[in-house]
Amino acid sequence: MDNLSVSQLAAGLNDGEFSSVELTRHFLQRIQSHTELNAFITQMDEHAIMQARRADKLIKERKHGPLTGIPLAHKDIFCMDGTKTSCGSRMLENFVAPYNATVVDKLEQAGCVVLGKTNMDEFAMGSSNENSYFGPVKNPWNTDHVPGGSSGGSAAAVAARLVPLATGTDTGGSIRQPAAFCGITGLKPTYGRVSRYGMIAYASSLDQAGPLAKSAYDCAYLMQAMAGFDERDSTCMDEPVPAYTQVLDLPLHDKVIGIPDEYFGEGLDSGVREVITQAIAWAEDQGCIIKPIRLPNTELAIPAYYVIATAECSSNLSRFDGIRYGHRCQDPEDLHDLYRRSRSEGFGMEVKRRIMVGTYALSKGYYDAYYLKAQQVRRLISADFEKAFQTVDFILGPTSPGPAFRIGEKTNDPVTMYLSDIYTISVNLAGVPAVSIPCGMCEGLPVGMQLIGDYLTEDKLLNFAHQYQLATDWHLQSPPRYSK
Amino acid sequence: MSISLEEVLQISYLARLHVDEEQAVQYAADLSKILAWVQQMNQVDTRDIVPMAHPLDVIQPLREDKVTETDQREKFQAIAPRTDRGLYLVPKVIE
């Protein structure tokens, strides 16, 4: 069962080869026997079995959809009514959400069975999953290495075949980079394509939810159920959702693929470069036209991001006050003491660092030099993409400058850690979609290629990724220790 | 770009975070480094560039003005650290 695709699992359920309850028990068992990865914060056995029973009934009555009875894990950033939603933080260690995120509602309606909530960098701030209050997640390919972040638990769980599908969120690369590090497929949709309602906010103008799965085909199924307008999120787009699984077989010839100079410069690991070059050669063999392009402001994306994201986070996280929910300090002297001690005890180091940077950038006298400047740079970055997409269909490059780094390797220097997001961050600033696809190995660790598209081209990105996966088997490879 | 200890304490006050002296030294070093690095942005001339606050240039959608939320006070207060008779409790603010 571990390696079956969504459509194979659905076929097995429909043909009565196995029930959803059996499938659910199987994966719950796998999660239980691989706690060394620390991929989950909460395992939801009872709830999952209940959902699986309901799914089995629907399948029996032939009232099911393509995802009915398929197990799934949610990143612990999505609120689930009656379930602990920690966001990887001590602040919300005992927070039981009083309502469902729209993504949770939609996947429940689609008939998915939620096995649990996955580990993550605290409040989605991190690129390695080392910032979780619940401890770091391990990369199933090599447990001395990080799985990437912030959706590291989701990526590690799918890679280790603990669950067939998982949700994630991506503010600066938090779906794509862990997908690349763990050898799976992850899609960051266009900003506004998926509702953010009930998704704990980090940087609201950048945050976007998306699917993580073994293949692009599976991502297409999950994306289908996640996308769409939601009146409870005023930034959610009211645009029709295409039938993602229906366009995966289209041919790729004559598609123009832009290769940005800036994504192959200094700092790119030579092994990663070699793997990506092979992927480009494959695209050329399919009749794609390869075109060198420039994204001249790429280097400025990281500083602009760390001003905008920290500014938005300092504002968003001001809601954690120790009064209405979340951690509250013992015996506060007065109201100010209650705020500051509750927040200092509840937040981890990186979260506090980002709140401090953001508060500074928004404070009187510095606003223009930092926040306004960063927003202007953001416009330039967005314009780079706009210009590029006038002549190309896709932009292709590496997802990350190197394969998964070692746990502890970059924790001492925040700036070095931030630099590992260089290829993913501009995409969030512009709001365009991008997918990370496994495309080779380097030093025994997976390498991901990133394919970026223009607004609302998730269908085309998944089409390309699926065609690539028909021709290659990188997405079928699983970490030896976690394969039977 | 160098952030002083006084500035760190002022920022921590604004952010409602408790920072002790030892931490303040660390924050001063970290913030100075991050802010110096962020200043790379000054390499590029952004005169007359309209700031981009949001990726989508769309109109804010409006909904009909009707009540959609139900009263869930008890449910919401069940997760609050301290409440009393439907009120959230905080330390005394008025002497």
Chai-1 contact restraints between the chains, C-beta under 6 A:
chainA,res_idxA,chainB,res_idxB,connection_type,confidence,min_distance_angstrom,max_distance_angstrom,comment,restraint_id
A,V96,B,I79,contact,1.0,0.0,6.0,A-B,restraint_1
A,P98,B,K75,contact,1.0,0.0,6.0,A-B,restraint_2
A,P98,B,F76,contact,1.0,0.0,6.0,A-B,restraint_3
A,Y191,B,P55,contact,1.0,0.0,6.0,A-B,restraint_4
A,G192,B,L56,contact,1.0,0.0,6.0,A-B,restraint_5
A,S205,B,H54,contact,1.0,0.0,6.0,A-B,restraint_6
A,S234,B,P61,contact,1.0,0.0,6.0,A-B,restraint_7
A,L300,B,M41,contact,1.0,0.0,6.0,A-B,restraint_8
A,P303,B,V38,contact,1.0,0.0,6.0,A-B,restraint_9
A,P303,B,Q40,contact,1.0,0.0,6.0,A-B,restraint_10
A,P303,B,M41,contact,1.0,0.0,6.0,A-B,restraint_11
A,V307,B,V38,contact,1.0,0.0,6.0,A-B,restraint_12
A,I323,B,Y88,contact,1.0,0.0,6.0,A-B,restraint_13
A,I323,B,V90,contact,1.0,0.0,6.0,A-B,restraint_14
A,R324,B,A80,contact,1.0,0.0,6.0,A-B,restraint_15
A,Y325,B,I79,contact,1.0,0.0,6.0,A-B,restraint_16
A,Y325,B,A80,contact,1.0,0.0,6.0,A-B,restraint_17
A,R328,B,P81,contact,1.0,0.0,6.0,A-B,restraint_18
A,P332,B,P91,contact,1.0,0.0,6.0,A-B,restraint_19
A,D334,B,P91,contact,1.0,0.0,6.0,A-B,restraint_20
A,L335,B,V90,contact,1.0,0.0,6.0,A-B,restraint_21
A,L335,B,P91,contact,1.0,0.0,6.0,A-B,restraint_22
A,L335,B,V93,contact,1.0,0.0,6.0,A-B,restraint_23
A,L338,B,P91,contact,1.0,0.0,6.0,A-B,restraint_24
A,Y339,B,R16,contact,1.0,0.0,6.0,A-B,restraint_25
A,R340,B,R16,contact,1.0,0.0,6.0,A-B,restraint_26
A,R340,B,L17,contact,1.0,0.0,6.0,A-B,restraint_27
A,R340,B,H18,contact,1.0,0.0,6.0,A-B,restraint_28
A,R341,B,H18,contact,1.0,0.0,6.0,A-B,restraint_29
A,R343,B,R16,contact,1.0,0.0,6.0,A-B,restraint_30
A,R343,B,L17,contact,1.0,0.0,6.0,A-B,restraint_31
A,S344,B,L17,contact,1.0,0.0,6.0,A-B,restraint_32
A,S344,B,H18,contact,1.0,0.0,6.0,A-B,restraint_33
A,K352,B,L17,contact,1.0,0.0,6.0,A-B,restraint_34
A,R353,B,D30,contact,1.0,0.0,6.0,A-B,restraint_35
A,I355,B,A15,contact,1.0,0.0,6.0,A-B,restraint_36
A,M356,B,I11,contact,1.0,0.0,6.0,A-B,restraint_37
A,M356,B,A15,contact,1.0,0.0,6.0,A-B,restraint_38
A,V357,B,I34,contact,1.0,0.0,6.0,A-B,restraint_39
A,T359,B,I11,contact,1.0,0.0,6.0,A-B,restraint_40
A,T359,B,L14,contact,1.0,0.0,6.0,A-B,restraint_41
A,T359,B,A15,contact,1.0,0.0,6.0,A-B,restraint_42
A,Y360,B,I11,contact,1.0,0.0,6.0,A-B,restraint_43
A,L372,B,P51,contact,1.0,0.0,6.0,A-B,restraint_44
A,K373,B,M41,contact,1.0,0.0,6.0,A-B,restraint_45
A,Q375,B,P51,contact,1.0,0.0,6.0,A-B,restraint_46
A,Q375,B,M52,contact,1.0,0.0,6.0,A-B,restraint_47
A,Q376,B,T46,contact,1.0,0.0,6.0,A-B,restraint_48
A,Q376,B,I49,contact,1.0,0.0,6.0,A-B,restraint_49
A,Q376,B,P51,contact,1.0,0.0,6.0,A-B,restraint_50
A,V377,B,M41,contact,1.0,0.0,6.0,A-B,restraint_51
A,R378,B,M52,contact,1.0,0.0,6.0,A-B,restraint_52
A,R379,B,I49,contact,1.0,0.0,6.0,A-B,restraint_53
A,R379,B,M52,contact,1.0,0.0,6.0,A-B,restraint_54
A,S382,B,M52,contact,1.0,0.0,6.0,A-B,restraint_55
A,V415,B,W37,contact,1.0,0.0,6.0,A-B,restraint_56
A,G431,B,P55,contact,1.0,0.0,6.0,A-B,restraint_57
